[in-house]
């Protein structure tokens, strides 16, 4: 069942239907032309954000996973960065990394209908104020998220 979630980042001119499929294919082509892993991650996140979506790419690593690229509203970034430092350097706790690795192993996307509990735990583990972040996400209309594994050069 489609979500009733409406993002403020989504604009009236954001494509939908066949136009969205075409725009996503254009993003995919730019991703395929990227020549470095970081360029692939940046093209994926930047392309989705240009279409009106918030995007965050987390790179799985050993021993910890780390945010590699994030494109979101400045008020959301501002709340993520003070407790964690630069958002692109946010490292996930081992329990979060294990959940990410499970998604990579499953090789299929997952929809999270209520992002608040996941964000609450993530921000609290980073020493931040989760309720501040949740209120900004809620005001932006972000209640659901899609997590989709992306494998580049055999690494998720």
N, C-alpha and C positions, 0 to 999 in steps of 0.2 A: 504494500500500500504506500503511495507516495506521501512524503512528509509535508506537513503544512508549514514547515520552517521557511521563513523569508529572511534573507540576508540584506542588511542595509547596503553592503558592498555591491549587491546586485542592482544594476541600474535598469531603467526601463528599456534601454537599448541593448541589453544583454541578449544575445541570440538564444532562441529556443527551437525545439524540434529539429528539422533538417538543417537549419542555419547553425545550431549549436553543434550538431554532428560534424558539419563542414569545418567549423572553427576549431573543434577538437582535433580533427585530422590535420589541420594546418599546424597546430601545436605539436602533434606527434611527429610531423615531418621535421620541424625545427629541432626537436629532441634527437631524432635520428642523425641529424647533421652535426650535432655537437661532438667535439673531438676529445673532451676530457670528461671524467666522471663528474667533477664539480659543474662543468658547463651543462651536462645532461640534467643534473638536479636543479640548477638555476633556470634552465629553459622550461622544465616541467612546472616548477612553482610559478615562475613569471608568466608563463602562458596561461595557466589557470587563473591567476590573479587578474590578468588583462581581460579575461572574460567575466570578471565580477565575483570570482570565488576567492575565499581565503585559502591559502595553501601553506602547508608545512611539510618539509621533507626531512625525515629522520633517517640517519645512516646507521645501520647496524654495525657494531664493531666489537672488538674484544679488548678490554673487558666490558666496556659500556657502549651503549648507543648514544648518539649525539645528534642534535638538530643541525642539519647541514644547510638548509635554505628555508627561509620563511617569508611569505608575502601576506601581509594582513594590514588592517587599519592601524594607524599610528597609535591610537589610544589603547589598542590591545597590546601592541609591541611595548609601549611605555610601561604597562603594568607587568609584563613578563620580564623585562630587562632589569629593573632594580634588584629584585631578590636573586636573580640568577646570573647577572652579568649580561653580556651580549647574547641575545636570543639564539644566534647561530652557534653558540658554544655550550648551550644547555645540554647537560648529560643526564641520561635517564638512570634512575635507580635500578638495581639488579632485577627487582620484581617487574618494573616497567619494561626492561630489556627482554626479559623472558616472554612477556606477552607479545612484544613486537616480533621476536623470533618465531613464535608460534604462528603469527599471521604470515610471515615470510614462508614458513614451511608449508602452510596451507595453500599458498599461492592464489588466494582469492580475496577480494575486498570484503570488508565488514562494515556494516552501518551501525553506529552507536546512536540510539534514539535519544538518550539523555547524557549529554557530555559533562554535566555538572559533577557527578561523583568522580569521574576520571580526572578532571581538571583539579578538583578539590585535593585529591591525593597527590597528584603530580606537584602542584604548587606548594603544598604543605611540606612535602619531602625536600623541596628546594629551599625551605625557610621563608617562603612568601606568605602573603595574605590571600588565601584562596577566594574568600567572599568578594574581595575587590575585583578580582579577575572575572569571577562568575557574573557579577552584576554588569560589567562592561560587555561580556559575551551575550548576556541576556538582552541588554539594551540594543546590541547590534543584531539581534535575532538569531544568534547562533546557539541552537539547542541540540542539533544533531550533527554528527560528523561521519564522513566516510573515510575509512582507512584502507588504502589500496597498496599492496606491496609492489615495489618497483625494483627489478633486479638489473644491475648494470655490471657488466664484466663478471658475471657469476656471483656478485655480492649484493645482498639486499640492504 
